[in-house]
């Protein structure tokens, strides 16, 4: 639909209005030709032509000056009054139905009702001399009913046009909303992909990266034995093979749920004991496990705590320079996990590559609603605390 159709309530039903006006006007002109002759006919046709000129020029003039329509309605009523009075014929009154329809499409219904009432009074006054009071009132009422009927029809057209415009506006809003939803879904999809990549990278850092680091240490040890004790190479090579198998197994299952289920087989405590035994075998790291309480945690939280332990011990092996550590786990409220070593420590403000692991651990703790704090300083060891409730057992970073 064109823009003008949205701006003018009549445009969507213009053809109905035009047909109604044309029918009424043609009827009045034909009746004038049949009812009058001579100067009366000429006068009537001139006034009807003036009436038609006003009708045709009204839309353009009303667009230029909005209040013009009230003046237009008065001029039309004046022309009809002259026709009624000068020619003493009632049928000219039907022309007042046209401005009644136009007013109903522009004004409030109450204002249009007042205008129709004035038209009825005008009709009765103009016909009173020719027909007398009784007939004049009857004619005025008859044409008033016609005005009301056609005005009501115009109001129905107006409301239908307004409803259609509202529907079109709603359709436009729905289209915009659908596009926004599609964009939002696309962003969510990309965000989900980014989060999945982040999770995989974090899991790689927590598990496979440490296995590869252990392989590097074992390979260096084997290189040293090559010149001193070639017979001892077999154990080192067997260890490298075992570590490589572990890395491949971890890589093959890292992306799916089976990996998490296998990781947590037997629960958190059993999984921790198994992991600490593996660290002792792979890295020579002796870790004591201190337990308090026996309450169970949701599986997701247990998986997260195990991953945090893995990463914390990775940092011990890589950076602490010691072969012992302690893991303390409190399985009663408030739940708490602590990993402590007596190694060289670090300045948290200058964490270097240790910061990668700390970021991973903090992200994991945030995901389950726990709080992770780290206490460390050069030469004083490092303590990582993960507490269920903010403020419970946490310490400020040094």
C-alpha positions, -999 to +999 in steps of 0.1 A: +000+000+000+012+035-008+022+059+019-008+082+010-031+052+017-018+050+052-021+088+058-057+092+045-083+070+061-106+072+030-080+060+005-083+023+013-121+025+006-119+054-019-138+035-046-168+029-023-169+066-013-166+077-050-194+054-061-217+066-033-210+103-041-213+097-079-246+079-074-261+106-051-249+135-073-260+119-105-295+113-090-298+149-079-286+162-113-310+139-132-339+149-110-331+186-115-331+181-153-365+164-151-381+186-125-371+221-137-368+240-169-357+274-180-340+296-154-348+273-125-329+244-143-300+267-151-298+280-116-299+245-101-272+232-124-249+262-117-253+256-080-247+219-084-216+226-104-203+248-076-211+221-051-191+196-072-161+220-075-160+224-037-161+186-034-133+180-058-110+207-044-116+199-007-089+172-003-061+193-018-071+224+002-075+205+035-040+191+031-027+227+027-049+240+056-064+215+080-092+237+094-105+242+058-128+212+061-151+230+086-153+259+062-160+235+033-188+218+053-204+252+059-201+262+022-217+229+011-245+234+036-251+269+023-253+258-013-277+230-004-298+256+016-300+279-015-310+249-037-337+239-012-351+274-007-348+287-043-362+256-060-386+245-033-376+208-038-367+184-010-344+160-029-314+184-028-311+176+010-296+142+001-264+161-008-258+168+029-251+131+033-218+136+015-202+161+040-217+140+068-197+110+055-166+131+051-169+146+086-173+111+101-140+101+086-122+132+099-138+142+131-148+125+163-183+108+160-197+132+186-188+163+165-202+146+134-235+140+151-237+177+160-231+185+124-258+162+112-282+177+137-275+211+122-281+197+087-315+184+099-325+218+113-313+235+082-334+212+060-365+217+081-362+255+080-356+256+042-386+234+035-410+250+060-423+277+037-430+253+008-444+222+027-454+235+061-441+225+095-453+190+096-440+179+062-408+199+067-401+180+099-409+147+081-386+155+052-359+167+076-361+135+096-361+113+065-330+129+051-314+130+086-318+092+088-300+090+054-272+112+067-269+091+098-269+058+079-242+070+054-222+086+082-223+053+102-211+035+071-182+060+067-173+054+104-172+016+097-149+022+068-127+045+089-124+020+117-117-009+093-090+012+077-075+021+111-076-016+121-059-026+089-032+000+095-027-013+130-025-048+118+001-038+092+020-020+119+019-051+141+030-073+112+059-049+107+068-050+144+066-088+143+089-090+113+113-067+131+110-089+163+115-121+142+147-106+126+159-096+161+151-131+174+170-146+145+200-124+151+198-132+188+196-169+181+226-166+158+246-147+185+236-173+210+248-200+186+281-183+181+284-177+219+277-213+226+304-223+201+328-199+217+320-213+251+324-249+240+358-240+224+367-223+257+357-254+277+377-277+254+407-255+257+404-254+294+400-292+297+430-296+274+450-273+297+439-292+328+445-327+316+463-333+283+487-304+286+499-318+319+503-353+304+524-338+276+544-319+302+551-352+321+561-368+288+586-340+282+601-345+317+603-383+311+619-378+277+646-356+292+652-382+319+656-408+292+681-386+274+702-383+305+701-421+311+712-427+275+748-418+283+748-431+319+727-462+322+712-474+288+697-503+306+674-480+325+659-466+293+632-493+292+613-480+322+615-445+309+602-455+274+574-475+290+564-445+310+564-423+278+543-449+261+519-450+290+516-412+290+511-410+253+482-436+256+467-415+284+469-384+263+453-401+233+425-415+254+418-381+270+417-365+236+393-390+221+367-386+249+373-350+259+344-335+240+316-357+253+297-366+284+312-401+286+345-384+294+330-366+324+313-398+336+345-418+334+364-390+351+340-391+381+335-429+383+332-438+420+325-402+432+347-373+441+368-389+468+375-420+448+383-399+417+407-377+438+425-407+452+429-422+417+442-389+403+466-384+432+480-419+426+485-411+389+503-379+398+526-398+421+533-424+393+537-399+365+553-369+381+567-382+414+544-357+432+533-370+467+500-355+476+482-362+509+444-361+510+427-348+542+390-354+543+363-340+566+327-350+564+309-373+540+281-353+524+276-356+487+278-328+462+260-325+428+279-343+401+286-311+382+302-295+413+323-326+420+335-326+384+345-290+387+363-295+420+383-324+405+393-302+376+404-275+399+426-300+419+441-312+386+450-277+375+463-267+410+486-298+410+497-290+375+509-257+388+527-274+417+546-297+393+555-269+368+562-240+391+565-249+428+597-268+427+586-293+454+575-329+453+548-327+480+514-310+484+482-313+505+446-315+494+420-307+521+384-314+513+355-306+536+323-324+527+300-307+550+286-273+551+301-249+543+319-271+517+355-262+510+384-274+490+420-264+496+453-272+478+485-262+495+522-266+487+554-253+504+571-244+472+587-212+458+554-194+455+549-163+433+538-127+433+502-128+422+507-094+404+534-110+383+519-145+378+532-150+343+521-183+327+507-195+361+480-169+354+466-192+327+458-219+352+445-195+377+421-180+352+409-215+343+403-224+380+384-191+387+362-196+357+353-231+368+345-219+403+323-191+390+303-216+369+292-235+400+287-204+422+318-210+444+346-185+451+382-192+445+410-173+463+448-177+461+473-169+488+509-168+477+541-149+480+577-156+468+593-183+489+562-189+510+543-215+490+509-213+475+474-220+488+443-223+466+409-222+484+376-229+468+346-222+491+309-228+485+298-196+501+315-162+496+333-153+528+335-189+541+371-198+545+383-176+517+414-155+520+426-124+503+452-128+476+487-118+487 
